[in-house]
Amino acid sequence: MSTFTRSTLAIAGIAIVTLLVIFFVFRDDDGTGASASASASASASASVGASASASAAATASEGTASQCTPEDLATKTPRTLTVGTDNPAFPPYFSEPGEGETATDPWEFGDPTNGRGFESAIAYALAEQLGFTDDQVTWIPVPFNNSIAPGPKEFDVYLAQVSFTEDRTQAVDLSEGYFFSNQALVTLAGSDLAGATTIEEVAGFQLGAAGNTTSLTYITDRIQPDQEPRVYDDNTGAKAALEAGQVDGVVFDLATAFYIVNVEMEDGVVVGQFPSDPDDKEHFSFVLDLDSPLTDCVNEAILTMGENGELDSIAEEWLADFLGAPQIAE
Protein backbone atom coordinates (compact mmCIF):
# COMPACT_ATOMS: atom_id res chain seq x y z
CA MET A 1 0.00 0.00 0.00
CA SER A 2 1.37 3.38 -0.93
CA THR A 3 2.06 6.16 1.53
CA PHE A 4 -0.72 8.19 -0.11
CA THR A 5 -3.21 5.39 0.33
CA ARG A 6 -2.32 4.89 3.98
CA SER A 7 -2.68 8.64 4.58
CA THR A 8 -6.04 8.71 2.86
CA LEU A 9 -7.36 5.83 4.95
CA ALA A 10 -6.09 7.43 8.16
CA ILE A 11 -7.86 10.69 7.36
CA ALA A 12 -11.07 8.82 6.51
CA GLY A 13 -10.87 6.89 9.78
CA ILE A 14 -10.43 10.06 11.81
CA ALA A 15 -13.45 11.64 10.06
CA ILE A 16 -15.66 8.62 10.82
CA VAL A 17 -14.64 8.61 14.50
CA THR A 18 -15.32 12.34 14.72
CA LEU A 19 -18.81 11.92 13.26
CA LEU A 20 -19.62 9.10 15.67
CA VAL A 21 -18.49 11.16 18.65
CA ILE A 22 -20.62 14.11 17.54
CA PHE A 23 -23.66 11.86 17.08
CA PHE A 24 -23.49 10.16 20.49
CA VAL A 25 -22.60 13.29 22.43
CA PHE A 26 -25.36 15.50 21.06
CA ARG A 27 -28.22 13.04 20.50
CA ASP A 28 -31.30 13.02 22.91
CA ASP A 29 -32.13 9.95 24.97
CA ASP A 30 -35.00 9.09 22.64
CA GLY A 31 -32.82 9.59 19.57
CA THR A 32 -34.88 12.47 18.22
CA GLY A 33 -32.08 14.97 18.24
CA ALA A 34 -32.13 18.72 18.56
CA SER A 35 -35.80 19.08 17.61
CA ALA A 36 -36.96 17.08 20.65
CA SER A 37 -34.51 18.95 22.85
CA ALA A 38 -36.08 22.25 21.80
CA SER A 39 -39.56 20.84 22.45
CA ALA A 40 -38.57 19.65 25.91
CA SER A 41 -37.14 23.07 26.72
CA ALA A 42 -40.39 24.74 25.68
CA SER A 43 -42.42 22.26 27.75
CA ALA A 44 -40.28 22.83 30.82
CA SER A 45 -40.60 26.58 30.37
CA ALA A 46 -44.40 26.33 30.12
CA SER A 47 -44.52 24.12 33.21
CA VAL A 48 -42.47 26.57 35.22
CA GLY A 49 -44.65 29.43 33.98
CA ALA A 50 -47.84 27.60 34.92
CA SER A 51 -46.42 26.70 38.30
CA ALA A 52 -45.43 30.30 38.90
CA SER A 53 -48.91 31.52 37.88
CA ALA A 54 -50.61 29.00 40.15
CA SER A 55 -48.31 29.96 42.97
CA ALA A 56 -49.06 33.64 42.42
CA ALA A 57 -52.83 32.95 42.35
CA ALA A 58 -52.59 30.90 45.52
CA THR A 59 -50.60 33.67 47.17
CA ALA A 60 -53.22 36.25 46.14
CA SER A 61 -56.01 34.03 47.48
CA GLU A 62 -54.17 33.51 50.72
CA GLY A 63 -53.64 37.26 50.91
CA THR A 64 -57.39 37.90 50.64
CA ALA A 65 -58.18 35.20 53.19
CA SER A 66 -55.57 36.51 55.60
CA GLN A 67 -57.33 39.88 55.67
CA CYS A 68 -60.43 38.16 57.11
CA THR A 69 -58.79 36.54 60.14
CA PRO A 70 -59.03 37.64 63.79
CA GLU A 71 -55.40 38.77 63.60
CA ASP A 72 -56.01 41.07 60.62
CA LEU A 73 -59.59 42.30 61.10
CA ALA A 74 -59.83 45.82 62.52
CA THR A 75 -62.30 44.92 65.28
CA LYS A 76 -63.15 47.25 68.17
CA THR A 77 -61.12 45.03 70.48
CA PRO A 78 -58.23 43.12 68.90
CA ARG A 79 -58.96 39.43 68.24
CA THR A 80 -62.51 39.86 69.63
CA LEU A 81 -65.77 40.08 67.71
CA THR A 82 -68.16 42.42 69.53
CA VAL A 83 -71.77 41.64 68.63
CA GLY A 84 -74.66 43.92 69.52
CA THR A 85 -78.36 43.18 69.80
CA ASP A 86 -81.46 44.61 71.45
CA ASN A 87 -82.33 43.93 75.09
CA PRO A 88 -84.68 42.22 75.89
CA ALA A 89 -83.59 39.66 73.30
CA PHE A 90 -86.69 37.76 72.24
CA PRO A 91 -87.19 34.16 71.07
CA PRO A 92 -87.15 32.55 68.60
CA TYR A 93 -84.13 34.67 67.72
CA PHE A 94 -82.54 34.28 71.16
CA SER A 95 -83.41 31.46 73.54
CA GLU A 96 -84.13 31.75 77.22
CA PRO A 97 -81.78 30.03 79.67
CA GLY A 98 -82.51 26.33 80.00
CA GLU A 99 -83.33 24.46 83.18
CA GLY A 100 -80.61 25.00 85.74
CA GLU A 101 -79.06 27.87 83.72
CA THR A 102 -78.86 31.48 84.84
CA ALA A 103 -79.20 34.34 82.38
CA THR A 104 -76.02 36.27 81.69
CA ASP A 105 -76.14 39.83 83.01
CA PRO A 106 -77.58 42.17 81.67
CA TRP A 107 -79.70 40.10 79.31
CA GLU A 108 -83.45 39.87 79.83
CA PHE A 109 -85.63 37.08 78.55
CA GLY A 110 -83.46 35.55 75.80
CA ASP A 111 -79.71 35.17 76.38
CA PRO A 112 -77.59 35.77 73.24
CA THR A 113 -74.50 34.24 74.82
CA ASN A 114 -75.84 30.67 74.91
CA GLY A 115 -75.69 30.16 71.13
CA ARG A 116 -79.33 29.07 70.98
CA GLY A 117 -82.04 30.77 68.97
CA PHE A 118 -81.83 31.75 65.33
CA GLU A 119 -79.83 34.98 65.52
CA SER A 120 -77.56 33.82 68.32
CA ALA A 121 -76.68 30.76 66.23
CA ILE A 122 -76.19 32.94 63.13
CA ALA A 123 -73.82 35.27 65.00
CA TYR A 124 -71.67 32.42 66.30
CA ALA A 125 -71.64 30.82 62.84
CA LEU A 126 -70.43 34.10 61.34
CA ALA A 127 -67.74 34.36 64.01
CA GLU A 128 -66.57 30.83 63.26
CA GLN A 129 -66.48 31.55 59.53
CA LEU A 130 -64.23 34.53 60.26
CA GLY A 131 -61.97 32.42 62.45
CA PHE A 132 -63.13 33.50 65.91
CA THR A 133 -63.74 30.96 68.67
CA ASP A 134 -66.83 31.20 70.86
CA ASP A 135 -64.83 32.71 73.71
CA GLN A 136 -63.64 35.46 71.34
CA VAL A 137 -67.23 36.66 70.89
CA THR A 138 -68.55 39.41 73.20
CA TRP A 139 -72.19 40.55 73.31
CA ILE A 140 -73.38 44.06 74.19
CA PRO A 141 -76.95 45.44 74.48
CA VAL A 142 -77.79 48.19 71.99
CA PRO A 143 -81.31 49.57 71.39
CA PHE A 144 -82.57 48.88 67.88
CA ASN A 145 -82.95 52.55 66.94
CA ASN A 146 -79.41 53.33 68.10
CA SER A 147 -78.01 50.58 65.91
CA ILE A 148 -79.19 52.18 62.68
CA ALA A 149 -78.62 55.81 63.68
CA PRO A 150 -75.69 57.77 62.19
CA GLY A 151 -72.40 57.82 64.07
CA PRO A 152 -69.72 55.40 65.30
CA LYS A 153 -70.80 52.17 66.99
CA GLU A 154 -69.52 50.24 69.98
CA PHE A 155 -70.15 46.95 68.17
CA ASP A 156 -68.42 45.29 65.22
CA VAL A 157 -71.67 43.74 63.98
CA TYR A 158 -75.27 44.01 65.15
CA LEU A 159 -78.31 41.84 64.48
CA ALA A 160 -81.87 42.14 65.70
CA GLN A 161 -84.05 41.40 62.67
CA VAL A 162 -82.74 44.52 60.94
CA SER A 163 -84.23 44.57 57.46
CA PHE A 164 -82.23 46.03 54.59
CA THR A 165 -83.44 49.38 53.24
CA GLU A 166 -81.64 51.88 51.03
CA ASP A 167 -82.45 54.68 53.48
CA ARG A 168 -80.62 52.88 56.29
CA THR A 169 -77.50 52.49 54.17
CA GLN A 170 -77.03 56.26 54.30
CA ALA A 171 -76.13 55.94 57.99
CA VAL A 172 -74.70 52.42 58.37
CA ASP A 173 -73.39 49.49 56.37
CA LEU A 174 -75.85 46.63 55.93
CA SER A 175 -74.55 43.20 55.04
CA GLU A 176 -75.75 40.61 52.58
CA GLY A 177 -78.97 38.96 53.75
CA TYR A 178 -78.80 36.08 56.21
CA PHE A 179 -82.57 35.49 56.26
CA PHE A 180 -85.43 36.36 53.91
CA SER A 181 -88.87 36.98 55.40
CA ASN A 182 -92.34 38.36 54.75
CA GLN A 183 -94.38 40.70 56.92
CA ALA A 184 -97.39 39.25 58.74
CA LEU A 185 -100.55 40.49 60.45
CA VAL A 186 -101.59 39.67 64.01
CA THR A 187 -105.01 40.33 65.54
CA LEU A 188 -107.23 39.02 68.33
CA ALA A 189 -109.17 35.80 67.87
CA GLY A 190 -112.79 36.45 66.90
CA SER A 191 -112.16 39.97 65.58
CA ASP A 192 -113.52 41.08 62.23
CA LEU A 193 -109.97 41.44 60.98
CA ALA A 194 -109.20 37.77 61.66
CA GLY A 195 -111.11 36.74 58.54
CA ALA A 196 -109.40 39.17 56.15
CA THR A 197 -107.89 37.57 53.05
CA THR A 198 -106.88 40.59 50.94
CA ILE A 199 -104.89 43.78 51.49
CA GLU A 200 -107.96 45.78 50.51
CA GLU A 201 -109.88 44.28 53.42
CA VAL A 202 -106.99 44.86 55.84
CA ALA A 203 -106.76 48.52 54.79
CA GLY A 204 -110.14 49.24 56.38
CA PHE A 205 -108.89 48.56 59.93
CA GLN A 206 -106.81 50.49 62.44
CA LEU A 207 -103.26 49.12 62.22
CA GLY A 208 -100.12 49.64 64.26
CA ALA A 209 -96.43 48.76 64.28
CA ALA A 210 -93.13 49.57 65.96
CA GLY A 211 -91.50 52.76 64.70
CA ASN A 212 -88.50 52.78 62.34
CA THR A 213 -89.31 49.27 61.14
CA THR A 214 -90.05 47.77 57.75
CA SER A 215 -93.35 46.61 59.27
CA LEU A 216 -94.43 50.24 59.56
CA THR A 217 -93.10 50.97 56.07
CA TYR A 218 -95.12 48.08 54.68
CA ILE A 219 -98.29 49.50 56.23
CA THR A 220 -97.77 52.98 54.80
CA ASP A 221 -96.39 52.00 51.40
CA ARG A 222 -98.12 48.75 50.52
CA ILE A 223 -101.31 48.48 52.59
CA GLN A 224 -102.05 52.23 52.57
CA PRO A 225 -104.78 51.99 55.23
CA ASP A 226 -107.75 54.31 55.48
CA GLN A 227 -106.57 55.45 58.93
CA GLU A 228 -103.10 56.66 59.90
CA PRO A 229 -101.22 53.75 61.51
CA ARG A 230 -100.32 54.03 65.17
CA VAL A 231 -96.62 53.90 65.96
CA TYR A 232 -94.99 52.38 69.06
CA ASP A 233 -91.51 52.32 70.53
CA ASP A 234 -91.05 48.60 69.97
CA ASN A 235 -92.87 45.32 69.28
CA THR A 236 -93.76 44.92 72.96
CA GLY A 237 -95.57 48.27 72.91
CA ALA A 238 -97.38 47.40 69.68
CA LYS A 239 -98.53 44.06 71.10
CA ALA A 240 -99.77 45.75 74.28
CA ALA A 241 -101.76 48.23 72.18
CA LEU A 242 -103.43 45.33 70.37
CA GLU A 243 -104.34 43.62 73.62
CA ALA A 244 -105.71 46.90 74.97
CA GLY A 245 -107.92 47.41 71.92
CA GLN A 246 -106.09 50.52 70.70
CA VAL A 247 -105.53 48.93 67.29
CA ASP A 248 -107.26 46.18 65.35
CA GLY A 249 -104.08 44.58 64.07
CA VAL A 250 -100.29 44.83 64.28
CA VAL A 251 -97.75 44.03 61.58
CA PHE A 252 -94.59 42.09 62.52
CA ASP A 253 -92.09 40.03 60.57
CA LEU A 254 -93.47 36.52 60.13
CA ALA A 255 -91.39 34.62 62.68
CA THR A 256 -91.97 37.28 65.34
CA ALA A 257 -95.71 37.22 64.63
CA PHE A 258 -95.89 33.48 65.26
CA TYR A 259 -93.83 33.68 68.43
CA ILE A 260 -95.97 36.48 69.87
CA VAL A 261 -99.18 34.59 69.12
CA ASN A 262 -97.97 31.21 70.35
CA VAL A 263 -96.03 32.30 73.42
CA GLU A 264 -96.92 35.81 74.55
CA MET A 265 -100.64 36.13 73.80
CA GLU A 266 -103.58 34.08 75.00
CA ASP A 267 -106.01 35.06 72.25
CA GLY A 268 -103.83 36.23 69.37
CA VAL A 269 -103.96 34.85 65.83
CA VAL A 270 -101.80 35.27 62.74
CA VAL A 271 -104.18 36.47 60.04
CA GLY A 272 -101.63 35.73 57.31
CA GLN A 273 -98.44 36.86 55.63
CA PHE A 274 -98.30 39.66 53.11
CA PRO A 275 -96.88 39.28 49.59
CA SER A 276 -93.41 40.64 48.92
CA ASP A 277 -91.71 41.85 45.77
CA PRO A 278 -89.96 38.77 44.29
CA ASP A 279 -87.25 41.04 42.87
CA ASP A 280 -86.72 42.83 46.17
CA LYS A 281 -87.57 40.34 48.88
CA GLU A 282 -87.11 41.63 52.40
CA HIS A 283 -84.07 40.28 54.20
CA PHE A 284 -82.30 40.65 57.52
CA SER A 285 -78.79 42.12 57.50
CA PHE A 286 -75.98 42.63 59.97
CA VAL A 287 -75.40 46.29 60.83
CA LEU A 288 -71.85 47.69 60.77
CA ASP A 289 -70.29 51.13 60.96
CA LEU A 290 -70.69 53.12 57.78
CA ASP A 291 -67.76 52.17 55.51
CA SER A 292 -66.60 49.60 58.03
CA PRO A 293 -63.36 47.76 57.15
CA LEU A 294 -65.15 44.57 58.21
CA THR A 295 -68.05 44.73 55.75
CA ASP A 296 -66.39 42.92 52.84
CA CYS A 297 -65.24 40.06 55.07
CA VAL A 298 -68.68 39.77 56.71
CA ASN A 299 -70.36 39.68 53.29
CA GLU A 300 -67.94 37.03 52.06
CA ALA A 301 -68.62 34.92 55.15
CA ILE A 302 -72.42 35.20 54.75
CA LEU A 303 -72.26 34.26 51.07
CA THR A 304 -70.14 31.24 51.95
CA MET A 305 -72.65 30.14 54.60
CA GLY A 306 -75.42 30.54 52.07
CA GLU A 307 -73.62 28.48 49.46
CA ASN A 308 -72.72 25.65 51.82
CA GLY A 309 -76.26 25.44 53.24
CA GLU A 310 -75.42 26.61 56.75
CA LEU A 311 -77.89 29.52 56.74
CA ASP A 312 -80.74 27.24 55.67
CA SER A 313 -79.76 24.64 58.25
CA ILE A 314 -79.82 27.18 61.10
CA ALA A 315 -83.16 28.60 59.94
CA GLU A 316 -84.65 25.11 59.74
CA GLU A 317 -83.48 24.32 63.27
CA TRP A 318 -84.81 27.46 64.95
CA LEU A 319 -87.59 28.89 62.75
CA ALA A 320 -89.35 25.93 61.13
CA ASP A 321 -92.31 26.23 63.51
CA PHE A 322 -92.73 29.97 62.91
CA LEU A 323 -92.95 30.37 59.15
CA GLY A 324 -96.20 28.75 57.98
CA ALA A 325 -99.09 31.15 57.44
CA PRO A 326 -101.77 31.72 54.79
CA GLN A 327 -101.13 34.34 52.12
CA ILE A 328 -102.96 37.66 52.21
CA ALA A 329 -103.65 38.49 48.57
CA GLU A 330 -102.95 41.82 46.85
C-alpha positions in Angstrom: 0.0 0.0 0.0 1.4 3.4 -0.9 2.1 6.2 1.5 -0.7 8.2 -0.1 -3.2 5.4 0.3 -2.3 4.9 4.0 -2.7 8.6 4.6 -6.0 8.7 2.9 -7.4 5.8 5.0 -6.1 7.4 8.2 -7.9 10.7 7.4 -11.1 8.8 6.5 -10.9 6.9 9.8 -10.4 10.1 11.8 -13.4 11.6 10.1 -15.7 8.6 10.8 -14.6 8.6 14.5 -15.3 12.3 14.7 -18.8 11.9 13.3 -19.6 9.1 15.7 -18.5 11.2 18.7 -20.6 14.1 17.5 -23.7 11.9 17.1 -23.5 10.2 20.5 -22.6 13.3 22.4 -25.4 15.5 21.1 -28.2 13.0 20.5 -31.3 13.0 22.9 -32.1 9.9 25.0 -35.0 9.1 22.6 -32.8 9.6 19.6 -34.9 12.5 18.2 -32.1 15.0 18.2 -32.1 18.7 18.6 -35.8 19.1 17.6 -37.0 17.1 20.6 -34.5 19.0 22.9 -36.1 22.2 21.8 -39.6 20.8 22.4 -38.6 19.6 25.9 -37.1 23.1 26.7 -40.4 24.7 25.7 -42.4 22.3 27.7 -40.3 22.8 30.8 -40.6 26.6 30.4 -44.4 26.3 30.1 -44.5 24.1 33.2 -42.5 26.6 35.2 -44.6 29.4 34.0 -47.8 27.6 34.9 -46.4 26.7 38.3 -45.4 30.3 38.9 -48.9 31.5 37.9 -50.6 29.0 40.1 -48.3 30.0 43.0 -49.1 33.6 42.4 -52.8 32.9 42.3 -52.6 30.9 45.5 -50.6 33.7 47.2 -53.2 36.2 46.1 -56.0 34.0 47.5 -54.2 33.5 50.7 -53.6 37.3 50.9 -57.4 37.9 50.6 -58.2 35.2 53.2 -55.6 36.5 55.6 -57.3 39.9 55.7 -60.4 38.2 57.1 -58.8 36.5 60.1 -59.0 37.6 63.8 -55.4 38.8 63.6 -56.0 41.1 60.6 -59.6 42.3 61.1 -59.8 45.8 62.5 -62.3 44.9 65.3 -63.2 47.3 68.2 -61.1 45.0 70.5 -58.2 43.1 68.9 -59.0 39.4 68.2 -62.5 39.9 69.6 -65.8 40.1 67.7 -68.2 42.4 69.5 -71.8 41.6 68.6 -74.7 43.9 69.5 -78.4 43.2 69.8 -81.5 44.6 71.4 -82.3 43.9 75.1 -84.7 42.2 75.9 -83.6 39.7 73.3 -86.7 37.8 72.2 -87.2 34.2 71.1 -87.2 32.6 68.6 -84.1 34.7 67.7 -82.5 34.3 71.2 -83.4 31.5 73.5 -84.1 31.8 77.2 -81.8 30.0 79.7 -82.5 26.3 80.0 -83.3 24.5 83.2 -80.6 25.0 85.7 -79.1 27.9 83.7 -78.9 31.5 84.8 -79.2 34.3 82.4 -76.0 36.3 81.7 -76.1 39.8 83.0 -77.6 42.2 81.7 -79.7 40.1 79.3 -83.4 39.9 79.8 -85.6 37.1 78.5 -83.5 35.6 75.8 -79.7 35.2 76.4 -77.6 35.8 73.2 -74.5 34.2 74.8 -75.8 30.7 74.9 -75.7 30.2 71.1 -79.3 29.1 71.0 -82.0 30.8 69.0 -81.8 31.8 65.3 -79.8 35.0 65.5 -77.6 33.8 68.3 -76.7 30.8 66.2 -76.2 32.9 63.1 -73.8 35.3 65.0 -71.7 32.4 66.3 -71.6 30.8 62.8 -70.4 34.1 61.3 -67.7 34.4 64.0 -66.6 30.8 63.3 -66.5 31.5 59.5 -64.2 34.5 60.3 -62.0 32.4 62.4 -63.1 33.5 65.9 -63.7 31.0 68.7 -66.8 31.2 70.9 -64.8 32.7 73.7 -63.6 35.5 71.3 -67.2 36.7 70.9 -68.6 39.4 73.2 -72.2 40.6 73.3 -73.4 44.1 74.2 -76.9 45.4 74.5 -77.8 48.2 72.0 -81.3 49.6 71.4 -82.6 48.9 67.9 -83.0 52.5 66.9 -79.4 53.3 68.1 -78.0 50.6 65.9 -79.2 52.2 62.7 -78.6 55.8 63.7 -75.7 57.8 62.2 -72.4 57.8 64.1 -69.7 55.4 65.3 -70.8 52.2 67.0 -69.5 50.2 70.0 -70.1 46.9 68.2 -68.4 45.3 65.2 -71.7 43.7 64.0 -75.3 44.0 65.1 -78.3 41.8 64.5 -81.9 42.1 65.7 -84.1 41.4 62.7 -82.7 44.5 60.9 -84.2 44.6 57.5 -82.2 46.0 54.6 -83.4 49.4 53.2 -81.6 51.9 51.0 -82.4 54.7 53.5 -80.6 52.9 56.3 -77.5 52.5 54.2 -77.0 56.3 54.3 -76.1 55.9 58.0 -74.7 52.4 58.4 -73.4 49.5 56.4 -75.9 46.6 55.9 -74.5 43.2 55.0 -75.7 40.6 52.6 -79.0 39.0 53.8 -78.8 36.1 56.2 -82.6 35.5 56.3 -85.4 36.4 53.9 -88.9 37.0 55.4 -92.3 38.4 54.7 -94.4 40.7 56.9 -97.4 39.2 58.7 -100.6 40.5 60.4 -101.6 39.7 64.0 -105.0 40.3 65.5 -107.2 39.0 68.3 -109.2 35.8 67.9 -112.8 36.4 66.9 -112.2 40.0 65.6 -113.5 41.1 62.2 -110.0 41.4 61.0 -109.2 37.8 61.7 -111.1 36.7 58.5 -109.4 39.2 56.1 -107.9 37.6 53.1 -106.9 40.6 50.9 -104.9 43.8 51.5 -108.0 45.8 50.5 -109.9 44.3 53.4 -107.0 44.9 55.8 -106.8 48.5 54.8 -110.1 49.2 56.4 -108.9 48.6 59.9 -106.8 50.5 62.4 -103.3 49.1 62.2 -100.1 49.6 64.3 -96.4 48.8 64.3 -93.1 49.6 66.0 -91.5 52.8 64.7 -88.5 52.8 62.3 -89.3 49.3 61.1 -90.0 47.8 57.7 -93.4 46.6 59.3 -94.4 50.2 59.6 -93.1 51.0 56.1 -95.1 48.1 54.7 -98.3 49.5 56.2 -97.8 53.0 54.8 -96.4 52.0 51.4 -98.1 48.8 50.5 -101.3 48.5 52.6 -102.0 52.2 52.6 -104.8 52.0 55.2 -107.8 54.3 55.5 -106.6 55.5 58.9 -103.1 56.7 59.9 -101.2 53.7 61.5 -100.3 54.0 65.2 -96.6 53.9 66.0 -95.0 52.4 69.1 -91.5 52.3 70.5 -91.1 48.6 70.0 -92.9 45.3 69.3 -93.8 44.9 73.0 -95.6 48.3 72.9 -97.4 47.4 69.7 -98.5 44.1 71.1 -99.8 45.7 74.3 -101.8 48.2 72.2 -103.4 45.3 70.4 -104.3 43.6 73.6 -105.7 46.9 75.0 -107.9 47.4 71.9 -106.1 50.5 70.7 -105.5 48.9 67.3 -107.3 46.2 65.4 -104.1 44.6 64.1 -100.3 44.8 64.3 -97.7 44.0 61.6 -94.6 42.1 62.5 -92.1 40.0 60.6 -93.5 36.5 60.1 -91.4 34.6 62.7 -92.0 37.3 65.3 -95.7 37.2 64.6 -95.9 33.5 65.3 -93.8 33.7 68.4 -96.0 36.5 69.9 -99.2 34.6 69.1 -98.0 31.2 70.4 -96.0 32.3 73.4 -96.9 35.8 74.5 -100.6 36.1 73.8 -103.6 34.1 75.0 -106.0 35.1 72.2 -103.8 36.2 69.4 -104.0 34.8 65.8 -101.8 35.3 62.7 -104.2 36.5 60.0 -101.6 35.7 57.3 -98.4 36.9 55.6 -98.3 39.7 53.1 -96.9 39.3 49.6 -93.4 40.6 48.9 -91.7 41.8 45.8 -90.0 38.8 44.3 -87.3 41.0 42.9 -86.7 42.8 46.2 -87.6 40.3 48.9 -87.1 41.6 52.4 -84.1 40.3 54.2 -82.3 40.7 57.5 -78.8 42.1 57.5 -76.0 42.6 60.0 -75.4 46.3 60.8 -71.9 47.7 60.8 -70.3 51.1 61.0 -70.7 53.1 57.8 -67.8 52.2 55.5 -66.6 49.6 58.0 -63.4 47.8 57.2 -65.2 44.6 58.2 -68.0 44.7 55.7 -66.4 42.9 52.8 -65.2 40.1 55.1 -68.7 39.8 56.7 -70.4 39.7 53.3 -67.9 37.0 52.1 -68.6 34.9 55.2 -72.4 35.2 54.8 -72.3 34.3 51.1 -70.1 31.2 51.9 -72.6 30.1 54.6 -75.4 30.5 52.1 -73.6 28.5 49.5 -72.7 25.6 51.8 -76.3 25.4 53.2 -75.4 26.6 56.8 -77.9 29.5 56.7 -80.7 27.2 55.7 -79.8 24.6 58.3 -79.8 27.2 61.1 -83.2 28.6 59.9 -84.7 25.1 59.7 -83.5 24.3 63.3 -84.8 27.5 64.9 -87.6 28.9 62.8 -89.4 25.9 61.1 -92.3 26.2 63.5 -92.7 30.0 62.9 -92.9 30.4 59.1 -96.2 28.8 58.0 -99.1 31.2 57.4 -101.8 31.7 54.8 -101.1 34.3 52.1 -103.0 37.7 52.2 -103.7 38.5 48.6 -103.0 41.8 46.9 
